[in-house]
Amino acid sequence: MFALLLVLVVVLFGLGFLNPLWWVAAAVLVFSATRRGRDRGGGWIRGDGSDLEDYRDYQERRDRQDRWDRRYSRQSRARWRREDRRDRERRG
């Protein structure tokens, strides 16, 4: 899909040497493709901070899962307890 879009933009840009209206069409196509990508959650970081908030939520879930895995794994329980104690000391 991206390759097809890129080829279309290049063709429209090339046709712009014949008629500048094609340059406008290429610019509109590039603009709409980048805006659509941002609306779906991709693209640049949005100004409202929602990407940062999503990443923080992800970090918290990952940390909780790591603590869960460490706490309930049967291997190296003493080492995991020491690390959990260190984590609590850092936070508190």
N, C-alpha and C positions, 0 to 999 in steps of 0.2 A: 504494500500500500504506500509506504513512504517513498519507495523507489519510483513508483508511478507518479506520485505527486511531484517529486523532484524533477522528473523528465518533463512533466507538463509545465512547470515553472520555467525551466530552461528553454523550452520551445516558445513559450509566450514571451520570454525576455528577448529571444532571438528575433521573433516577429516584430518586436517593438522597434527595430531599426527601420522597418517598412512603414509602420504606423504607430505612433506613440500610445494609441489607445490600448494596444496589446500590453504595454508596460503597466498601464493601470490595471488591466485584468490580472496580470501576474502578481502585482502588489496586493490586490484584493484577495486573491487565492492564498497567498502566503499569510496574510493577516488573518483570514478566516480559519486557516489550518492551525495557526498557533493559538488563537482564541479558543477553538474547540478543544485542543489538547489541554489547555489550562482548565477548562470547565469540567473535564473528566477527571481531574486530579493530577494530571501530569504537568509537564512544563515547569516554569519558574515558580519559585516560592511565592505564594500569594501574600498580599500586604496585610491581610486580616489576622495572620499568625496561626491559622488553622493547621497548616502543615507542621509547625513547631509543636502545637498541642497534640496532634496525632502522633508525632515522634515521641513525645514525653509519655503518652499513654502506652505506646509500644515498649518503651524502656521499662516502665513500671511493670507491665505484664511479663516481660522477659526476666526482670529481676525476681519477681515473685515465683516464676516457674523455676528459675535456677535455685532459689532457696528451697522450694518444694522438693526438687530433685535431690539436692544435697541432704536435706533433712531425712528423706525416706529411702535413700539408697542404703544398701547393706554394706557397701564397701567403704572403708576409711571413715567410719562414723566419728571417731575422735577428732580427726583433722577437720571434718565439716563443722563439728561443734565449735572448734577453735575459731574457724573462719566466721561462723555466725556470731560468736561473741565479739570478734573484732568489728564486724559490720554494725552490731548494736552500739558498740563504744564509739564508733565514728559518727553515727547518727545522733546519738543521745548525749 
